């Protein structure tokens, strides 16, 4: 089949273009480098900004003692009668004599739940949770208020960093469920009106302890 001169001219230009190396329009987005700049950026500050913007309540603590003081003040201010926790490591830190409302009833009677977490993602203000934690799947979403105790070594910048650390931590035996909680539960399914606390906790706190 004979190709017209006009079509041959177009094909020639296409072949010439394909033979030339093309500079990537956004070279920083390729490979392992991130388009998000992290240098000179405080992960604590970044997480606090993003988490608070999503209606999360952020409490920075310089020590475990300050964390206990802040937690006790929160319980008194909210007039909670049963704060439920089933994480052994936290129960060693949060002693019942210092927090009289600790485990004063069942999970079904809890005003708030206290759990640990896997990681905190600074860029999006996200908390990474997994079914491998002692709190399991139910406690973080069952109680009306979720309080998480985290430490500065659990801060990462991006989701891919959290996933990489989870793979390093658990290897081939990953938890059966990994969830990403970004602020309180919310939905806008009903007449496009934002409702908070519809599918889970209506309030979420992160107490970040500086080690």
C-alpha positions as CSV (number, residue, x, y, z in Angstrom):
1,X,0.0,0.0,0.0
2,X,1.3,3.3,-1.0
3,X,1.7,5.9,1.8
4,X,0.9,9.5,0.9
5,X,3.7,12.1,1.2
6,X,1.9,13.9,4.0
7,X,1.5,10.7,6.1
8,X,5.1,9.7,5.4
9,X,6.2,13.1,6.6
10,X,4.3,12.7,9.9
11,X,5.7,9.2,10.4
12,X,9.2,10.4,9.8
13,X,8.8,13.1,12.4
14,X,7.4,10.6,14.9
15,X,10.4,8.2,14.3
16,X,12.8,11.1,14.8
17,X,11.1,12.2,18.0
18,X,11.2,8.6,19.4
19,X,14.9,8.4,18.7
20,X,15.7,11.4,20.8
21,X,16.1,11.2,24.6
22,X,13.3,13.1,26.4
23,X,13.9,14.9,29.6
24,X,11.4,13.9,32.3
25,X,9.1,16.8,33.2
26,X,9.2,15.9,36.9
27,X,12.4,14.1,37.5
28,X,12.0,14.2,41.3
29,X,8.9,12.1,41.1
30,X,10.7,9.1,39.6
31,X,12.6,6.4,41.3
32,X,13.0,6.3,45.1
33,X,13.2,10.1,45.6
34,X,10.1,11.8,47.0
35,X,8.4,14.9,45.6
36,X,7.8,15.9,49.2
37,X,10.6,17.8,50.7
38,X,11.6,16.6,54.2
39,X,14.8,18.3,54.9
40,X,14.8,20.6,57.9
41,X,11.3,19.6,58.6
42,X,10.2,18.5,62.1
43,X,8.2,15.3,62.0
44,X,6.5,16.1,65.3
45,X,5.4,19.6,64.1
46,X,4.3,18.3,60.7
47,X,2.2,15.5,62.3
48,X,0.7,17.9,64.8
49,X,-0.3,20.4,62.1
50,X,-1.9,17.7,59.8
51,X,-3.5,15.7,62.6
52,X,-5.1,18.9,64.2
53,X,-6.3,20.1,60.8
54,X,-8.3,16.9,60.5
55,X,-10.0,17.6,63.9
56,X,-7.6,15.3,65.8
57,X,-6.5,16.3,69.3
58,X,-2.7,16.4,69.7
59,X,-0.9,16.5,73.0
60,X,2.9,16.7,73.1
61,X,4.5,15.3,76.3
62,X,8.2,15.8,77.2
63,X,8.1,12.7,79.5
64,X,5.9,9.8,80.6
65,X,5.2,11.8,83.8
66,X,3.8,14.7,81.9
67,X,1.8,12.3,79.7
68,X,0.2,10.9,82.9
69,X,-0.6,14.4,84.2
70,X,-2.2,15.3,80.9
71,X,-4.2,12.1,80.6
72,X,-5.5,12.4,84.2
73,X,-6.5,16.0,83.5
74,X,-8.3,15.0,80.3
75,X,-10.3,12.2,82.2
76,X,-11.3,14.7,84.9
77,X,-12.3,17.4,82.4
78,X,-14.4,15.0,80.4
79,X,-15.8,13.3,83.5
80,X,-15.0,9.8,82.2
81,X,-15.9,7.0,84.5
82,X,-14.4,4.1,82.6
83,X,-11.3,4.3,80.4
84,X,-10.6,0.9,78.9
85,X,-7.1,-0.4,78.0
86,X,-5.9,-3.9,77.3
87,X,-2.4,-3.2,76.2
88,X,0.1,-4.7,78.8
89,X,2.9,-2.2,78.0
90,X,0.6,0.7,78.6
91,X,-1.0,-0.8,81.7
92,X,2.6,-0.9,83.2
93,X,2.9,2.9,82.5
94,X,-0.7,4.0,83.3
95,X,-1.1,2.6,86.8
96,X,-4.6,2.4,88.3
97,X,-3.7,4.4,91.4
98,X,-2.7,7.3,89.2
99,X,-5.7,7.0,86.9
100,X,-8.6,5.7,89.1
101,X,-11.0,5.4,86.2
102,X,-8.8,2.9,84.4
103,X,-10.7,-0.4,83.5
104,X,-13.6,0.3,85.9
105,X,-16.0,-1.6,83.6
106,X,-16.2,-3.6,80.4
107,X,-15.4,-2.4,76.9
108,X,-19.1,-2.0,76.3
109,X,-19.3,0.6,79.1
110,X,-16.1,2.5,78.1
111,X,-16.2,6.3,77.8
112,X,-12.9,6.1,76.0
113,X,-10.3,3.6,74.9
114,X,-6.5,3.8,75.3
115,X,-4.3,2.0,72.8
116,X,-0.8,2.1,71.4
117,X,-0.2,2.3,67.6
118,X,2.3,1.1,65.0
119,X,3.4,4.4,63.5
120,X,2.5,8.0,63.0
121,X,2.6,9.4,59.4
122,X,3.6,13.1,59.5
123,X,2.8,14.1,56.0
124,X,-0.9,13.2,56.3
125,X,-1.5,13.2,60.0
126,X,-2.3,9.5,59.8
127,X,-2.1,6.9,62.6
128,X,-1.1,3.3,61.5
129,X,-2.8,0.5,63.5
130,X,-2.7,-3.2,63.0
131,X,-4.5,-6.3,64.3
132,X,-1.3,-7.5,65.8
133,X,-1.5,-4.9,68.6
134,X,-3.0,-6.1,71.9
135,X,-6.0,-3.8,71.4
136,X,-6.9,-5.9,68.3
137,X,-9.3,-4.7,65.7
138,X,-12.4,-3.8,67.8
139,X,-11.2,-1.5,70.6
140,X,-9.8,1.4,68.4
141,X,-13.2,1.7,66.6
142,X,-15.6,0.6,69.4
143,X,-15.3,3.3,72.0
144,X,-16.7,6.8,71.4
145,X,-13.3,8.3,72.1
146,X,-9.9,6.8,71.1
147,X,-6.8,7.9,72.9
148,X,-3.5,6.7,71.5
149,X,-0.1,6.8,73.3
150,X,2.8,7.1,70.9
151,X,6.5,7.8,71.1
152,X,8.7,10.0,68.9
153,X,10.6,7.0,67.4
154,X,7.3,5.9,65.8
155,X,7.2,9.0,63.6
156,X,7.8,8.5,59.9
157,X,7.3,11.0,57.1
158,X,5.2,9.1,54.5
159,X,3.0,6.1,54.2
160,X,5.6,4.2,52.2
161,X,8.0,4.6,55.2
162,X,5.4,3.1,57.5
163,X,4.8,0.2,55.2
164,X,8.5,-0.4,54.9
165,X,8.9,-0.5,58.7
166,X,6.0,-2.8,59.0
167,X,7.6,-5.2,56.6
168,X,10.9,-5.0,58.5
169,X,9.1,-5.6,61.8
170,X,6.8,-8.5,60.8
171,X,8.6,-9.9,57.8
172,X,6.5,-12.4,55.9
173,X,4.1,-12.7,58.8
174,X,2.2,-9.4,58.3
175,X,-0.8,-8.7,60.5
176,X,-4.2,-9.8,59.2
177,X,-5.4,-6.2,59.1
178,X,-3.5,-2.9,58.8
179,X,-5.6,0.3,59.0
180,X,-4.9,3.9,58.5
181,X,-6.8,6.3,60.8
182,X,-6.7,9.9,59.6
183,X,-8.6,11.9,62.2
184,X,-12.0,11.0,63.7
185,X,-14.5,8.9,61.8
186,X,-16.5,10.9,59.3
187,X,-18.8,10.6,56.4
188,X,-20.7,12.9,54.0
189,X,-23.0,10.2,52.5
190,X,-26.1,11.7,54.1
191,X,-27.2,14.7,52.0
192,X,-23.5,15.6,51.5
193,X,-23.4,16.9,55.1
194,X,-20.2,16.0,57.0
195,X,-21.0,14.0,60.1
196,X,-18.2,13.1,62.6
197,X,-18.2,9.9,64.6
198,X,-20.6,8.0,62.4
199,X,-18.6,4.8,61.9
200,X,-16.2,5.0,64.8
201,X,-14.8,7.4,67.4
202,X,-16.1,10.9,67.3
203,X,-12.9,12.1,69.0
204,X,-9.3,11.0,68.5
205,X,-6.4,12.0,70.7
206,X,-2.7,11.3,70.2
207,X,-0.4,11.7,73.2
208,X,3.1,11.9,71.7
209,X,5.8,11.2,74.3
210,X,9.3,12.6,73.6
211,X,11.9,10.0,74.4
